[in-house]
Amino acid sequence: MKNLTKTLILSVSVLAGVFSQSSNAEFPTGDQIAQNINARDEGIAVSRHLKMEMTDRHGKVRVRETRAMRKYYGDEKRTVIFYLKPKNIKDTAFLTYDYADNEKDDDQWLYLPAMRKVRRISASDRGDYFLGTDFSYEDIKLETRVSLKDYTRKTIGEDEVDGVHCYVVEETAIDNDTAEELGYLRREFFYQVLV
């Protein structure tokens, strides 16, 4: 198990009237927040800039920046992620074809610029860690969705991140083979703003 803690800054839309915002109101449960994330309309095409801040057990922070684009072609979803920073992984790219047919394995490829090679990610490698993070190739495929079956969740309060009011949700892996996640979930949107 990796000893990194992933801090996720996610956006979550809390529909008007679903959760009261008064100071005496109870917070939505972690599972309710996860269900709201997954219920959000993804749109046909999306482009976004992502920033990952990974903190190890000694408090050292590593930062990665990406540009991600996703588009639906009928029921098929195609996503490409380009790494912008740091320099040692700049121009690395990850492409995935996510097929609607559950009987068909999704296709995934990783371009490694230092080697000038494209590596196909086989279905058996999808649980491996992605480019030195605690994310697996399957996690990357989920994009802004969350796995409802792999974690237990608990809402532990509220906080503010860069002036944005957020719920704080703790996720613990059911299989104990994944690092604990602490998510900051933006109350008024369904969109990931910082990882």
Secondary structure, 3 states (H helix, E strand, C coil): CCCCEEEEEEECECCCCCCCCCCCCCCCCHHHHHHHHHHCCCCCEEEEEEEEEEECCCCCEEEEEEEEEEEEECCEEEEEEEEEECHHHCCCEEEEEECCCCCCCCEEEEEECCCCEEEECCHHHCCCECCCCCCEHHHHHHCCCCCCCCEEEEEEEEEEECCEEEEEEEEEECCCCCCCEEEEEECECCCCCEC
